[in-house]
Structure formats: C-alpha cells, structure tokens
C-alpha cells in the first residue's frame, strides 16, 4: 500500500511566518550556545541582539528571494533544489554587505565594541588586497549561506513556496472540464488526496504531473501549482486516464497531441505546447497507446541545396 501525503501546510503568510519563526529561534539558541567568533567582543545580551538581528534579516532576505524567483514563469521549469539554491545565491549577494553593516558598522563603529585580534588582521589583509580580497570573502560567504538555506527550505518547501499560477497561453485551445457547481459529499470523499490538494482556481483538467523530490508539480489548463505527494499516487489513482511516460512524468491521455522523435529519443507534445521526454523502457508502450491517436513524426533529411556546395 502506497503512502499518501497530504498538503498539510497551506502556503500562506501564517505558515511561512510560523516555520521561519521556529527555525529562527532554533538557530538563535544554537549560536548562543556555541558562541562562534564574530569578529568583536560584546556582553552576552548584546551578542543575543546581534544574532537576533543577523538571523532574522537573513531569513527575511532569503525568503524574499525565493518568493521572487518562484513568481517567474520561466523559472517554474527548474527543479526545486535549483530554485532554492538560486535564491540562496541571490540572497547572499544582498546579505554580504548587510551583515558587514551590522557587524562592523553597527556593533563596532557605532556601539564601540572592540574587534578581536584575528579580525583586525583580516581587516588589514582586505585593505592590502582590495577588491580581490573582498571578492574572496564574498565567495566564502555564498557557499555556507546557500547550503544552510537548502537545509532549512527543502524539508518544508510547501510551507515557504506559495502555489505558482501561470497564465494560460493565448493559443491554448484546450477545453476546460465542466465542473459541477455542487459536488456530492461521497464524490469529494472518493477523490484522491493529491487532487484534493489542488487549488480550486486550477480546476480538475490535469495536463501533466512532474515529480520533484517529495513534491508534485501539477499543470492544468488554468495554470500550475506545487503540492506534496508522490508520482506513484497519481499513477495508481488515475489508472487508464493517462500514463507514466518517464520516471518523473505522468501525462493525461486526452492532452497528448503528438509523439515524435527528438535527437535519440521520443517526446510527447501536449496540448499546451509542452514537450515531455519519453524514457527508453517506456517507448514501446507509449507508441502502442498514442501511435494511432497521435503522429510518430520523423524529420526526413533535406537534400542539399546548390548553395551548400559553393
């Protein structure tokens, strides 16, 4: 029996604040217990303030970067971990000067806390080497921040990343399934949990589903969204409505328009223009099912023109 995952943490401002707040508290307790060297010496209370300001600003900037990237229609095609990594790199570029202002600007220059000996040596080295030293400091900063953001984000990405709705293409001539205005309670109960997790504004006319870690990226005729789930759940619940054409892809049969050769393999072209790769071990099964309803296209070699021999 397969395990069914339910989207228990809706993407909302409340869930984002709750998760980031609890994560920030855990990080604050950890650094206060370890007391890592931050380049200056200050009383315990001021160190608590410093870490509170540092952690909270870091989580806010990184979450803002993730949200901004998730709103891009082009970046929706990226795997989840690359989207989170990109937001970590982008956030690091903002946090590097911000953390410098908090540490050296606020705590040392403004509040007058004494720098440690190692920090004074590092400052002298930066002054000697100029831009190259600053670039090195930035490169050493981006890696740890991005890695930490990946660890924080991936276990609960559903609580951080709001559902991303894309605009329906103007040339999409697919018909949206007719939905009853009032559904009977027993019909709602029998719907698979992954379909119950879909936002109502997306409807039920599913085009394709892609597996991304422990999440599912679902495309319908109205847009796309990200939910918790496994692709095996989709395959088991939809039975003959569609098929799994790749380890990471399931497509609805009614939205397959063309099966054609591309490079050394096959692709299924869907009603929204999306091209989905077909795995080699499923090639025969895909052709057997969609070979008549669609076309198996091959591009015939073109005879050379006279200008090619010039």
N, C-alpha and C positions, 0 to 999 in steps of 0.2 A: 504493500500500500504506500503510495507516494505521500510525502508530507506536504500539506497545503499551507502556504504562507499568506497571511492577510496583511494588508497595508494598515497596520495598527497605529501608525503615527502619521496623521494627515499633515501635508505640507502647509503650514500656516505660521504666522508670526509667533503665535504662542508656543508651538512645538519647537521652532527654531530657538527662541529665547530660552526655553526650558533646557534644551540639550546643551546649548553653548554655555549657559549659566552653570550647569552642573559640571561640565567639562572644565570651565574656567576655575571653579572652586577647587576641583581635584588638582589641577596644575598648580594653583597658588599654594595649597598645602604641601605639595611635593617640593617645590623650590624653596619654600620657607624651612622645610625640614633639612634639605640638602645644603642650603646656603652656598650656592655656586658663586665664584668670583665674578663680580660685575664691573670691576674697574675702579671702585671707590669704597670708602669705609663710612658706614652710617649706622645709627642705632636701629634696633630691631623694628621699632614702629615705622621708621622711615623706609626701611627695607620692605616692609609689608606694603606700604603705599606705592613704592617703586614697582614691585612685582604686580600689584593690582592694576596699576596704570599700564604696564607693559603687556600683560596677558589680555586684558580687556580690549585694548586698542588693537592688538594683534588679531584676536578672534573677529572683531568687527570688520577690519580691513579684509581679512581672508574670506569671510562670509560674503562681503560685498563683491569681491572679485569673482567668487563662484557664482553668485546670483547674476552678475552682469554677463558672464560668459554663457550661462545657461539660457539667457534670453536670445542668443544669436541663433538664427535658423540654420546657418551653415555649420555651426559647431555641434548641433544636435546629432550629427553623424559620428562624432567622436566616441570612442569607448569611455566609460565612466572614469576610469582611473586616469586617463589622459586629460580629461576635463578638470578633474580635481588637481592634478599636477600642474596644469597650466595656470589655474587660479592661485596655486601656491607660489609659482614663479612670479606672476604678476603682482600678487600681494607683497612679496618680498622686496620688490623694487620700490614699493611705497613705504614699507616698514623700515628699510635700512636707514634712510635719513630721519625718519620719525623716531626710531629708537636712539639715534645719535642725539637728537634734540632732548629726549627725555633723560638720557644718562649724563652726557657731558654738558648739555645746555641747562637743564633744569636742576638736576641733582648736584652737579659740581659747580658750574658757573654761577647759577642763581642762588642755590641754597648753601653753597660753600662747603660741601663735603669733600674731604681730602681724597685725591686719587691714590691708588695703590702703586707700588714701585714698578710692577710689570706694566701697568697701564701707561705710566709716564714714559717707559722705554718704547712701548708700541707707538705712542703719540709722536715721539721723536723720529721713529722709523718712517712713519707716514709723512712727516714733514720733509724728510730727506728724499724719499722716493716719489712723492707727489701723487699724480693720477694713477700710476701703475699700482701703487700700494693700496689706494682706495678701491681700485677695481678688484684687487686680490681679496680685500676684506669683504667686498660685496659678493664675490663668488663663493667665499667660505660661508657666507650668511644664507644664501639662497638654498643651498642643499639641505641643511638641518631644518629650516623653516618649512620647506616643501615636504620633506619626509614626515615631519610632525603633523602637518595638515592632512596628509594622506592617512595617517593612523587615526586621526580624530574624525575624519569625514566618512571614510568608507563603511565602517560598521553601521552608521545611522544616516546614510545619504538621503534616504527618503524623508527624514526629518529636517534636512537642510536645503534640499533642492526642490523648489516648487515645481508642480507639473508644468511642462513647457508645451504650450499650444502653438502650433504653426498655422499660418494662413493657408486655406485651401487654394491650390493653384487655379488660376483663371481658366485654364484649358482642361480642368478636370471635369469630364462629362459623366462621371460615375453617379449612379442613383443611390441616395441615402435610404437605408432600410426604413420602412414605415414602422413607427413605434406606437404602441397603444398608449392612449393618454392615461389610463389607469390599469396597472398590471395586477393580476390576481396574486394574493399572498403566496399561494403554493408555487406559482411560476417564479416569483422572486426568490423563494427559498431554494428552488432547484437550480438556479443559475450558478455556475462555478464561481468560486470566490475571486478569481482573478478578474472576471468580468464585473463583479460587484464593486471592485476597487476602481474601475474606470470612472472618471468624472462624467457627470450626466451630460455636459455640453459636448462631449465627444461622440455621443450616440453609441450604437451597437454594431455598426457596419465596419468590422475589422478588416484591414487590408493585409497587414503583416505584423509579426511579432519577432523581436530580436532579443536574445538572452545577453545580459550584461552583468557578469558576476552573479549576485543574488537578486538581481532586478530584471524586469522585463520592460523593454521599450515597445510600446504598442502604437501602431499607426492606424487611424480610422479615416473615413472620408472627410472628417471635420478637423483633424489635427493629430497630435501625438502627445503621449504622456509617459511618465516613468512610474512603475509600481513594483512592489515586492512580489516575487514569485519565481517559479521555475518553468522552463520551456516544456518540460515533461507534462506539467499540469495542463498546458494549452493543448498539447497533442492528445492527451487522454480524454479531455472534456469535449473537444471539437470533433473527434472521431473522423467521419468522412467529409466534413465541411472543408477541410484543407489538408495540407501535409507538410511534414518537416522535410525541407529540401537541403538542409545544411545543418551541421552541428549546432549552429547558433541562430538558425532562421526557421520560422514557420510562416507559410503563406496561405491565404484563403483562396480556394479554387476559383471562385467567381471573379477574382481580381487578377488572375493570371491572363495576360494578353498574348504574350509571345514567349516561346522558348527558342533561344538562338545560341549559336556558337560564338564565343568570345575568347580570343587567344587559344589556349589549350583546353578550355572547359566550356561549360554551359552557363547561361544566365537566364533567369525568369524575369521578364519585363512586366511590371504590374500596371494597374490602371492609373496610378498616379505618376507614372514615368520612372519609378524606382527600379533599378536593376539589382537582382539578388543572385549571388553566386550559388551554383548547384555543386554539391560535393560529388566526387567521383563515384563513390559507392552508391549514391542515390540517382545517378544519371539515368540508368535504365528504367527505374521506377518513375522518374519524372517524365521521361519521354513516353512511357506507356500510358500515363494518365493524361498528360497535356499535349501529346503529339498530334491528336486529331483536332481538339478544340483550338489549339494554337498552331503556330508555324515553327518548324525547325529550320531556321534560316542559316545558310552558309553564304559567305561573301565570295562570289566567283572571282578568280583573278582577272584583272583587266588587261587586255592586250596593250603592249607598249605603244605609245604614240610616236609619231615621226620625230617630235622634238626631243625625245629621250635619247635618240642616237646622235644628236648633234654634238 
